[in-house]
């Protein structure tokens, strides 16, 4: 599959997440990647060496989203400090 930078911008609706039984804590910007990963995991009997590419894509998306949130927090703190 390979990771594409557009994966973060590709979002799905809450209804799609609900239909695909994505647990609430995992309903984030990377949920679209979690759907095929979970399907692969179920079909591959949850063996750790199956679905490595899909898992890598999902984990990379999670990492990029974490970095985005850290940057947002830093920007917020900077704006707050400048307002003082």
MODELLER restraints for C-alpha pairs under 7 A, 6 or more apart:
rsr = mdl.restraints
at = mdl.atoms
rsr.add(forms.Gaussian(group=physical.xy_distance, feature=features.Distance(at['CA:1:A'], at['CA:53:A']), mean=6.52, stdev=0.5))
rsr.add(forms.Gaussian(group=physical.xy_distance, feature=features.Distance(at['CA:1:A'], at['CA:54:A']), mean=6.90, stdev=0.5))
rsr.add(forms.Gaussian(group=physical.xy_distance, feature=features.Distance(at['CA:2:A'], at['CA:53:A']), mean=6.68, stdev=0.5))
rsr.add(forms.Gaussian(group=physical.xy_distance, feature=features.Distance(at['CA:2:A'], at['CA:57:A']), mean=6.73, stdev=0.5))
rsr.add(forms.Gaussian(group=physical.xy_distance, feature=features.Distance(at['CA:3:A'], at['CA:57:A']), mean=5.20, stdev=0.5))
rsr.add(forms.Gaussian(group=physical.xy_distance, feature=features.Distance(at['CA:8:A'], at['CA:29:A']), mean=5.97, stdev=0.5))
rsr.add(forms.Gaussian(group=physical.xy_distance, feature=features.Distance(at['CA:8:A'], at['CA:30:A']), mean=6.43, stdev=0.5))
rsr.add(forms.Gaussian(group=physical.xy_distance, feature=features.Distance(at['CA:8:A'], at['CA:61:A']), mean=6.55, stdev=0.5))
rsr.add(forms.Gaussian(group=physical.xy_distance, feature=features.Distance(at['CA:11:A'], at['CA:29:A']), mean=6.06, stdev=0.5))
rsr.add(forms.Gaussian(group=physical.xy_distance, feature=features.Distance(at['CA:11:A'], at['CA:32:A']), mean=6.44, stdev=0.5))
rsr.add(forms.Gaussian(group=physical.xy_distance, feature=features.Distance(at['CA:12:A'], at['CA:32:A']), mean=6.23, stdev=0.5))
rsr.add(forms.Gaussian(group=physical.xy_distance, feature=features.Distance(at['CA:17:A'], at['CA:27:A']), mean=6.83, stdev=0.5))
rsr.add(forms.Gaussian(group=physical.xy_distance, feature=features.Distance(at['CA:20:A'], at['CA:35:A']), mean=6.81, stdev=0.5))
rsr.add(forms.Gaussian(group=physical.xy_distance, feature=features.Distance(at['CA:30:A'], at['CA:58:A']), mean=6.59, stdev=0.5))
rsr.add(forms.Gaussian(group=physical.xy_distance, feature=features.Distance(at['CA:30:A'], at['CA:61:A']), mean=5.98, stdev=0.5))
rsr.add(forms.Gaussian(group=physical.xy_distance, feature=features.Distance(at['CA:30:A'], at['CA:62:A']), mean=6.48, stdev=0.5))
rsr.add(forms.Gaussian(group=physical.xy_distance, feature=features.Distance(at['CA:33:A'], at['CA:58:A']), mean=5.66, stdev=0.5))
rsr.add(forms.Gaussian(group=physical.xy_distance, feature=features.Distance(at['CA:34:A'], at['CA:58:A']), mean=6.45, stdev=0.5))
rsr.add(forms.Gaussian(group=physical.xy_distance, feature=features.Distance(at['CA:37:A'], at['CA:51:A']), mean=6.79, stdev=0.5))
rsr.add(forms.Gaussian(group=physical.xy_distance, feature=features.Distance(at['CA:37:A'], at['CA:54:A']), mean=5.53, stdev=0.5))
rsr.add(forms.Gaussian(group=physical.xy_distance, feature=features.Distance(at['CA:37:A'], at['CA:55:A']), mean=6.38, stdev=0.5))
rsr.add(forms.Gaussian(group=physical.xy_distance, feature=features.Distance(at['CA:40:A'], at['CA:51:A']), mean=6.11, stdev=0.5))
rsr.add(forms.Gaussian(group=physical.xy_distance, feature=features.Distance(at['CA:41:A'], at['CA:51:A']), mean=6.66, stdev=0.5))
rsr.add(forms.Gaussian(group=physical.xy_distance, feature=features.Distance(at['CA:44:A'], at['CA:50:A']), mean=6.17, stdev=0.5))
